[in-house]
Amino acid sequence: MKKRVVVALLSLMLAELAFANTCSETAEKQRTPGHLYLKLNTGASFARKAKISAPPASWDPSPQGYNGRLKTRPIIGAGIGCDFNSLFSADITASFRPDYRYRKFQTSTSISTPAFVGTKIRKFDLDATSLMGSLYLSGRGMSFLSWDITSSSELYPFFGGGIGASRLKIYNFRSTNLTSLIPPFPAFASENQYTIRYCFTYQLQTGLEYRYHEKWALSTGYRWFDSMRFKGPRYFRDSIGQSFDVGKDEWRIKFRAHELFLELKIFL
């Protein structure tokens, strides 16, 4: 899986170089400025509940389940893109979403496994770094969807979608306040300081863009971000130093988010 993601990232980089070169040649031929652009973006990521599958062979059942909130985090990103014409544009953007936090209180009444009876708090933190290639359809090329604000500025909607890959860093993965495990120990945690997973990712977005001549543009809108499903840590160590391996029973975690974004384009 990791090799496929690396190949996908390299393909995105090569594609960006190719369309950037094509865009420059088009701009030169047409003598029209503003085809290539740099992009800065920010916003807020409202993560959906993390959907977690914890195989019962290694993880005890609980009436509270394992799904839990990840809270809202900021987005920081930058990219390079190209306006092919007034209808279509494309870009490649790297974005960072830091410090999502999962906390889940659980009780357990497992009859088949008495050692699991009691309470606990499951927790982990997550950083998500994505590299996305996106294609956009702009209302700028449709007279009924473009509004002139002044003689040198206009407002129009846009729609887009993209694919790419995410690097997901899982850290502080642990269970604390365990009350009834045999032999008794109050906690256990991932043996490694952090775990890295790579996942295919896609996004869909729509918004409004204000464009000032061929100098800059400011856009805002909504994005659906989905990094699909990834595995949690495999190796753990308890508070008295014993290590254990859950084998193929790692958590399967699904990460998705509703996002609001603000982007600034500077045309070259």
Secondary structure, DSSP 8 states (H G I E B T S, - for coil): -HHHHHHHHHHHHHHHHHHHHHHHHHHHHHT-S--EEEEEEEEEEEE--BEEE--TTTS---TT-S-B---EEEEEEEEEEEE-SSSEEEEEEEEEEEEEEEEEEEEE--SS-GGG-EEEEEEEEEEEEEEEEEEEEEGGGSGGG-EEEETTEEEEEEEEEEEEEEEEEEEEEEEE---S-SS--SEEEESSSEEEEEEEEEEEEEEEEEEETTTEEEEEEEEEEEEEEEE---EEEETTS-EEE-TT---EEEEEEEEEEEEEEEE-
